[in-house]
Amino acid sequence: MNPLDISLAAGRFGQTPPQQRFAYHANGQIEFHGIGKRGTADSAAAWYVTKSTFNGNNQVTDIKVAPQQSVWDDRATLVFA
């Protein structure tokens, strides 16, 4: 199950669908994916953020999750586990 499914299944967003953010790698693939409660500012420490890594063929080789709710604006400097 991916982090988005886990968060939605846990009911973290209530009845309102979450908002999502995407940031793209130079290869055109989604590198960072964030989900947060609707209306959450990108500068708020309230985002669930994942980071994808790719091999030389632009295939996803790993998806890591920031270990706590994070600031979307800080995604490039977050520590992922």
N, CA, C and O atoms as a Tinker XYZ file with bonds, in Angstrom:
   324  protein
     1  N      0.848000   -1.175000    0.000000    73     2
     2  CA     0.000000    0.000000    0.000000    64     1     3
     3  C      0.896000    1.241000    0.000000    63     2     4     5
     4  O      1.857000    1.304000    0.766000    81     3
     5  N      0.595000    2.218000   -0.841000    73     3     6
     6  CA     1.435000    3.412000   -0.877000    64     5     7
     7  C      1.012000    4.398000    0.214000    63     6     8     9
     8  O     -0.076000    4.266000    0.775000    81     7
     9  N      1.866000    5.391000    0.523000    73     7    10
    10  CA     1.558000    6.320000    1.622000    64     9    11
    11  C      0.244000    7.055000    1.455000    63    10    12    13
    12  O     -0.435000    7.320000    2.447000    81    11
    13  N     -0.136000    7.393000    0.236000    73    11    14
    14  CA    -1.409000    8.078000    0.024000    64    13    15
    15  C     -2.560000    7.188000    0.460000    63    14    16    17
    16  O     -3.473000    7.648000    1.146000    81    15
    17  N     -2.529000    5.910000    0.068000    73    15    18
    18  CA    -3.578000    4.979000    0.461000    64    17    19
    19  C     -3.636000    4.827000    1.976000    63    18    20    21
    20  O     -4.722000    4.772000    2.555000    81    19
    21  N     -2.475000    4.758000    2.620000    73    19    22
    22  CA    -2.430000    4.595000    4.072000    64    21    23
    23  C     -3.067000    5.799000    4.750000    63    22    24    25
    24  O     -3.879000    5.643000    5.663000    81    23
    25  N     -2.699000    7.004000    4.305000    73    23    26
    26  CA    -3.229000    8.209000    4.923000    64    25    27
    27  C     -4.732000    8.319000    4.732000    63    26    28    29
    28  O     -5.454000    8.675000    5.664000    81    27
    29  N     -5.207000    8.017000    3.536000    73    27    30
    30  CA    -6.636000    8.092000    3.282000    64    29    31
    31  C     -7.391000    7.030000    4.059000    63    30    32    33
    32  O     -8.470000    7.292000    4.590000    81    31
    33  N     -6.825000    5.826000    4.128000    73    31    34
    34  CA    -7.478000    4.746000    4.859000    64    33    35
    35  C     -7.564000    5.066000    6.343000    63    34    36    37
    36  O     -8.512000    4.659000    7.015000    81    35
    37  N     -6.587000    5.789000    6.853000    73    35    38
    38  CA    -6.583000    6.131000    8.268000    64    37    39
    39  C     -7.534000    7.273000    8.593000    63    38    40    41
    40  O     -7.726000    7.613000    9.760000    81    39
    41  N     -8.129000    7.867000    7.562000    73    39    42
    42  CA    -9.092000    8.940000    7.790000    64    41    43
    43  C     -8.466000   10.243000    8.236000    63    42    44    45
    44  O     -9.121000   11.042000    8.905000    81    43
    45  N     -7.233000   10.475000    7.888000    73    43    46
    46  CA    -6.536000   11.672000    8.344000    64    45    47
    47  C     -7.109000   12.959000    7.766000    63    46    48    49
    48  O     -6.845000   14.041000    8.291000    81    47
    49  N     -7.876000   12.861000    6.711000    73    47    50
    50  CA    -8.359000   14.054000    6.047000    64    49    51
    51  C     -9.861000   14.247000    6.193000    63    50    52    53
    52  O    -10.435000   15.131000    5.559000    81    51
    53  N    -10.494000   13.442000    7.010000    73    51    54
    54  CA   -11.925000   13.579000    7.212000    64    53    55
    55  C    -12.695000   13.337000    5.923000    63    54    56    57
    56  O    -12.303000   12.500000    5.110000    81    55
    57  N    -13.783000   14.060000    5.735000    73    55    58
    58  CA   -14.634000   13.869000    4.571000    64    57    59
    59  C    -14.165000   14.685000    3.359000    63    58    60    61
    60  O    -14.642000   14.463000    2.246000    81    59
    61  N    -13.246000   15.615000    3.564000    73    59    62
    62  CA   -12.759000   16.466000    2.479000    64    61    63
    63  C    -11.559000   15.805000    1.815000    63    62    64    65
    64  O    -10.610000   15.438000    2.508000    81    63
    65  N    -11.570000   15.641000    0.505000    73    63    66
    66  CA   -10.414000   15.053000   -0.173000    64    65    67
    67  C     -9.162000   15.907000    0.064000    63    66    68    69
    68  O     -9.260000   17.132000    0.128000    81    67
    69  N     -8.006000   15.286000    0.194000    73    67    70
    70  CA    -6.782000   16.047000    0.437000    64    69    71
    71  C     -6.348000   16.804000   -0.819000    63    70    72    73
    72  O     -6.757000   16.480000   -1.934000    81    71
    73  N     -5.520000   17.808000   -0.609000    73    71    74
    74  CA    -4.888000   18.461000   -1.747000    64    73    75
    75  C     -3.560000   17.766000   -1.986000    63    74    76    77
    76  O     -2.987000   17.165000   -1.077000    81    75
    77  N     -3.083000   17.852000   -3.202000    73    75    78
    78  CA    -1.841000   17.194000   -3.562000    64    77    79
    79  C     -0.903000   18.190000   -4.237000    63    78    80    81
    80  O     -1.336000   19.153000   -4.870000    81    79
    81  N      0.380000   17.933000   -4.085000    73    79    82
    82  CA     1.418000   18.700000   -4.769000    64    81    83
    83  C      2.346000   17.706000   -5.453000    63    82    84    85
    84  O      2.562000   16.599000   -4.961000    81    83
    85  N      2.891000   18.115000   -6.590000    73    83    86
    86  CA     3.842000   17.290000   -7.328000    64    85    87
    87  C      5.028000   18.157000   -7.730000    63    86    88    89
    88  O      4.858000   19.318000   -8.104000    81    87
    89  N      6.216000   17.596000   -7.653000    73    87    90
    90  CA     7.430000   18.250000   -8.154000    64    89    91
    91  C      8.130000   17.227000   -9.034000    63    90    92    93
    92  O      8.239000   16.053000   -8.679000    81    91
    93  N      8.599000   17.682000  -10.177000    73    91    94
    94  CA     9.110000   16.775000  -11.200000    64    93    95
    95  C     10.630000   16.762000  -11.271000    63    94    96    97
    96  O     11.288000   17.788000  -11.098000    81    95
    97  N     11.168000   15.583000  -11.529000    73    95    98
    98  CA    12.595000   15.371000  -11.756000    64    97    99
    99  C     12.930000   15.877000  -13.158000    63    98   100   101
   100  O     12.031000   16.074000  -13.975000    81    99
   101  N     14.199000   16.087000  -13.440000    73    99   102
   102  CA    14.621000   16.542000  -14.772000    64   101   103
   103  C     14.196000   15.568000  -15.872000    63   102   104   105
   104  O     14.067000   15.957000  -17.032000    81   103
   105  N     13.977000   14.288000  -15.501000    73   103   106
   106  CA    13.572000   13.284000  -16.490000    64   105   107
   107  C     12.070000   13.339000  -16.797000    63   106   108   109
   108  O     11.575000   12.548000  -17.601000    81   107
   109  N     11.351000   14.259000  -16.169000    73   107   110
   110  CA     9.924000   14.398000  -16.421000    64   109   111
   111  C      9.037000   13.566000  -15.513000    63   110   112   113
   112  O      7.814000   13.701000  -15.556000    81   111
   113  N      9.627000   12.708000  -14.692000    73   111   114
   114  CA     8.863000   11.868000  -13.759000    64   113   115
   115  C      8.589000   12.640000  -12.471000    63   114   116   117
   116  O      9.297000   13.592000  -12.143000    81   115
   117  N      7.560000   12.221000  -11.750000    73   115   118
   118  CA     7.271000   12.831000  -10.448000    64   117   119
   119  C      8.343000   12.392000   -9.461000    63   118   120   121
   120  O      8.507000   11.199000   -9.206000    81   119
   121  N      9.074000   13.358000   -8.904000    73   119   122
   122  CA    10.105000   13.049000   -7.912000    64   121   123
   123  C      9.556000   13.173000   -6.493000    63   122   124   125
   124  O      9.842000   12.334000   -5.639000    81   123
   125  N      8.774000   14.212000   -6.243000    73   123   126
   126  CA     8.181000   14.429000   -4.927000    64   125   127
   127  C      6.659000   14.470000   -5.061000    63   126   128   129
   128  O      6.114000   15.060000   -5.994000    81   127
   129  N      5.993000   13.830000   -4.107000    73   127   130
   130  CA     4.526000   13.842000   -4.056000    64   129   131
   131  C      4.150000   14.220000   -2.636000    63   130   132   133
   132  O      4.623000   13.608000   -1.678000    81   131
   133  N      3.303000   15.225000   -2.499000    73   131   134
   134  CA     2.851000   15.644000   -1.177000    64   133   135
   135  C      1.342000   15.603000   -1.088000    63   134   136   137
   136  O      0.641000   15.907000   -2.053000    81   135
   137  N      0.846000   15.225000    0.079000    73   135   138
   138  CA    -0.590000   15.281000    0.340000    64   137   139
   139  C     -0.798000   15.990000    1.669000    63   138   140   141
   140  O     -0.054000   15.785000    2.628000    81   139
   141  N     -1.810000   16.813000    1.702000    73   139   142
   142  CA    -2.123000   17.561000    2.910000    64   141   143
   143  C     -3.605000   17.885000    2.951000    63   142   144   145
   144  O     -4.309000   17.784000    1.946000    81   143
   145  N     -4.054000   18.265000    4.103000    73   143   146
   146  CA    -5.454000   18.653000    4.283000    64   145   147
   147  C     -5.745000   19.861000    3.399000    63   146   148   149
   148  O     -4.913000   20.760000    3.275000    81   147
   149  N     -6.909000   19.879000    2.794000    73   147   150
   150  CA    -7.294000   20.982000    1.918000    64   149   151
   151  C     -7.124000   22.307000    2.653000    63   150   152   153
   152  O     -7.571000   22.459000    3.789000    81   151
   153  N     -6.472000   23.267000    1.993000    73   151   154
   154  CA    -6.239000   24.592000    2.571000    64   153   155
   155  C     -4.914000   24.731000    3.289000    63   154   156   157
   156  O     -4.571000   25.829000    3.728000    81   155
   157  N     -4.154000   23.645000    3.425000    73   155   158
   158  CA    -2.862000   23.709000    4.106000    64   157   159
   159  C     -1.865000   24.499000    3.262000    63   158   160   161
   160  O     -1.726000   24.250000    2.065000    81   159
   161  N     -1.179000   25.443000    3.881000    73   159   162
   162  CA    -0.161000   26.230000    3.181000    64   161   163
   163  C      1.054000   25.356000    2.878000    63   162   164   165
   164  O      1.382000   24.456000    3.650000    81   163
   165  N      1.716000   25.622000    1.758000    73   163   166
   166  CA     2.927000   24.871000    1.398000    64   165   167
   167  C      4.033000   25.063000    2.433000    63   166   168   169
   168  O      4.947000   24.243000    2.522000    81   167
   169  N      3.956000   26.138000    3.215000    73   167   170
   170  CA     4.965000   26.438000    4.228000    64   169   171
   171  C      4.625000   25.853000    5.603000    63   170   172   173
   172  O      5.385000   26.039000    6.554000    81   171
   173  N      3.502000   25.155000    5.717000    73   171   174
   174  CA     3.083000   24.562000    6.994000    64   173   175
   175  C      3.663000   23.159000    7.155000    63   174   176   177
   176  O      3.777000   22.412000    6.183000    81   175
   177  N      4.025000   22.810000    8.377000    73   175   178
   178  CA     4.545000   21.472000    8.675000    64   177   179
   179  C      3.375000   20.513000    8.847000    63   178   180   181
   180  O      3.105000   20.032000    9.947000    81   179
   181  N      2.683000   20.242000    7.737000    73   179   182
   182  CA     1.471000   19.428000    7.795000    64   181   183
   183  C      1.311000   18.561000    6.555000    63   182   184   185
   184  O      0.200000   18.137000    6.236000    81   183
   185  N      2.404000   18.293000    5.853000    73   183   186
   186  CA     2.370000   17.525000    4.605000    64   185   187
   187  C      2.977000   16.145000    4.800000    63   186   188   189
   188  O      3.936000   15.970000    5.551000    81   187
   189  N      2.399000   15.165000    4.107000    73   187   190
   190  CA     2.999000   13.838000    3.994000    64   189   191
   191  C      3.699000   13.845000    2.643000    63   190   192   193
   192  O      3.055000   14.017000    1.608000    81   191
   193  N      5.019000   13.658000    2.650000    73   191   194
   194  CA     5.815000   13.825000    1.432000    64   193   195
   195  C      6.565000   12.529000    1.113000    63   194   196   197
   196  O      7.171000   11.915000    1.992000    81   195
   197  N      6.514000   12.126000   -0.156000    73   195   198
   198  CA     7.296000   10.981000   -0.626000    64   197   199
   199  C      8.276000   11.447000   -1.684000    63   198   200   201
   200  O      8.049000   12.449000   -2.362000    81   199
   201  N      9.375000   10.704000   -1.818000    73   199   202
   202  CA    10.390000   10.997000   -2.830000    64   201   203
   203  C     10.694000    9.716000   -3.609000    63   202   204   205
   204  O     10.963000    8.666000   -3.025000    81   203
   205  N     10.646000    9.824000   -4.932000    73   203   206
   206  CA    10.972000    8.689000   -5.808000    64   205   207
   207  C     12.384000    8.846000   -6.343000    63   206   208   209
   208  O     12.828000    9.957000   -6.633000    81   207
   209  N     13.092000    7.721000   -6.473000    73   207   210
   210  CA    14.406000    7.725000   -7.127000    64   209   211
   211  C     14.302000    6.860000   -8.375000    63   210   212   213
   212  O     13.447000    5.980000   -8.473000    81   211
   213  N     15.189000    7.128000   -9.323000    73   211   214
   214  CA    15.112000    6.507000  -10.645000    64   213   215
   215  C     16.449000    5.911000  -11.040000    63   214   216   217
   216  O     17.500000    6.355000  -10.579000    81   215
   217  N     16.400000    4.884000  -11.912000    73   215   218
   218  CA    17.625000    4.323000  -12.468000    64   217   219
   219  C     17.929000    5.032000  -13.798000    63   218   220   221
   220  O     17.234000    5.976000  -14.172000    81   219
   221  N     18.953000    4.580000  -14.496000    73   219   222
   222  CA    19.357000    5.190000  -15.758000    64   221   223
   223  C     18.316000    5.086000  -16.858000    63   222   224   225
   224  O     18.383000    5.818000  -17.846000    81   223
   225  N     17.357000    4.188000  -16.701000    73   223   226
   226  CA    16.279000    4.030000  -17.686000    64   225   227
   227  C     15.024000    4.800000  -17.290000    63   226   228   229
   228  O     13.952000    4.588000  -17.858000    81   227
   229  N     15.164000    5.698000  -16.306000    73   227   230
   230  CA    14.041000    6.499000  -15.795000    64   229   231
   231  C     12.927000    5.666000  -15.177000    63   230   232   233
   232  O     11.766000    6.076000  -15.172000    81   231
   233  N     13.284000    4.492000  -14.655000    73   231   234
   234  CA    12.320000    3.652000  -13.950000    64   233   235
   235  C     12.447000    3.924000  -12.454000    63   234   236   237
   236  O     13.551000    4.093000  -11.938000    81   235
   237  N     11.322000    3.964000  -11.771000    73   235   238
   238  CA    11.340000    4.171000  -10.319000    64   237   239
   239  C     12.012000    2.972000   -9.659000    63   238   240   241
   240  O     11.630000    1.827000   -9.900000    81   239
   241  N     13.006000    3.241000   -8.832000    73   239   242
   242  CA    13.708000    2.170000   -8.124000    64   241   243
   243  C     13.393000    2.168000   -6.629000    63   242   244   245
   244  O     13.600000    1.162000   -5.950000    81   243
   245  N     12.892000    3.299000   -6.116000    73   243   246
   246  CA    12.600000    3.373000   -4.693000    64   245   247
   247  C     11.653000    4.548000   -4.435000    63   246   248   249
   248  O     11.704000    5.567000   -5.124000    81   247
   249  N     10.805000    4.389000   -3.449000    73   247   250
   250  CA     9.955000    5.482000   -2.978000    64   249   251
   251  C     10.140000    5.551000   -1.469000    63   250   252   253
   252  O      9.880000    4.582000   -0.756000    81   251
   253  N     10.589000    6.702000   -0.992000    73   251   254
   254  CA    10.811000    6.895000    0.439000    64   253   255
   255  C      9.854000    7.952000    0.965000    63   254   256   257
   256  O      9.373000    8.809000    0.224000    81   255
   257  N      9.592000    7.870000    2.259000    73   255   258
   258  CA     8.628000    8.753000    2.912000    64   257   259
   259  C      9.343000    9.591000    3.962000    63   258   260   261
   260  O     10.171000    9.077000    4.714000    81   259
   261  N      9.026000   10.880000    4.013000    73   259   262
   262  CA     9.526000   11.712000    5.111000    64   261   263
   263  C      8.903000   11.175000    6.399000    63   262   264   265
   264  O      7.702000   10.909000    6.432000    81   263
   265  N      9.700000   11.011000    7.461000    73   263   266
   266  CA     9.215000   10.320000    8.654000    64   265   267
   267  C      8.200000   11.068000    9.507000    63   266   268   269
   268  O      7.655000   10.490000   10.447000    81   267
   269  N      7.935000   12.310000    9.214000    73   267   270
   270  CA     6.954000   13.067000    9.988000    64   269   271
   271  C      6.253000   14.034000    9.056000    63   270   272   273
   272  O      6.640000   14.179000    7.896000    81   271
   273  N      5.228000   14.694000    9.557000    73   271   274
   274  CA     4.586000   15.710000    8.734000    64   273   275
   275  C      5.624000   16.788000    8.452000    63   274   276   277
   276  O      6.358000   17.213000    9.344000    81   275
   277  N      5.672000   17.216000    7.214000    73   275   278
   278  CA     6.750000   18.067000    6.758000    64   277   279
   279  C      6.238000   19.305000    6.052000    63   278   280   281
   280  O      5.047000   19.429000    5.767000    81   279
   281  N      7.156000   20.218000    5.774000    73   279   282
   282  CA     6.867000   21.428000    5.014000    64   281   283
   283  C      7.097000   21.122000    3.540000    63   282   284   285
   284  O      8.205000   20.749000    3.153000    81   283
   285  N      6.074000   21.273000    2.720000    73   283   286
   286  CA     6.203000   20.988000    1.289000    64   285   287
   287  C      7.319000   21.827000    0.661000    63   286   288   289
   288  O      8.088000   21.322000   -0.157000    81   287
   289  N      7.408000   23.084000    1.034000    73   287   290
   290  CA     8.430000   23.968000    0.474000    64   289   291
   291  C      9.852000   23.487000    0.761000    63   290   292   293
   292  O     10.783000   23.869000    0.052000    81   291
   293  N     10.034000   22.653000    1.794000    73   291   294
   294  CA    11.362000   22.155000    2.173000    64   293   295
   295  C     11.663000   20.766000    1.615000    63   294   296   297
   296  O     12.615000   20.123000    2.059000    81   295
   297  N     10.882000   20.296000    0.664000    73   295   298
   298  CA    10.984000   18.906000    0.187000    64   297   299
   299  C     12.383000   18.522000   -0.283000    63   298   300   301
   300  O     12.785000   17.374000   -0.092000    81   299
   301  N     13.128000   19.418000   -0.878000    73   299   302
   302  CA    14.465000   19.096000   -1.397000    64   301   303
   303  C     15.484000   18.847000   -0.288000    63   302   304   305
   304  O     16.513000   18.215000   -0.530000    81   303
   305  N     15.215000   19.329000    0.917000    73   303   306
   306  CA    16.178000   19.167000    2.008000    64   305   307
   307  C     15.675000   18.219000    3.112000    63   306   308   309
   308  O     16.352000   18.042000    4.126000    81   307
   309  N     14.508000   17.618000    2.923000    73   307   310
   310  CA    13.979000   16.682000    3.920000    64   309   311
   311  C     14.811000   15.401000    3.950000    63   310   312   313
   312  O     15.443000   15.035000    2.959000    81   311
   313  N     14.800000   14.736000    5.083000    73   311   314
   314  CA    15.437000   13.423000    5.218000    64   313   315
   315  C     14.352000   12.381000    5.038000    63   314   316   317
   316  O     13.347000   12.397000    5.748000    81   315
   317  N     14.551000   11.466000    4.082000    73   315   318
   318  CA    13.561000   10.441000    3.780000    64   317   319
   319  C     14.054000    9.088000    4.269000    63   318   320   321
   320  O     15.247000    8.791000    4.206000    81   319
   321  N     13.133000    8.276000    4.754000    73   319   322
   322  CA    13.499000    6.947000    5.255000    64   321   323
   323  C     12.804000    5.875000    4.427000    63   322   324
   324  O     12.979000    4.685000    4.687000    81   323
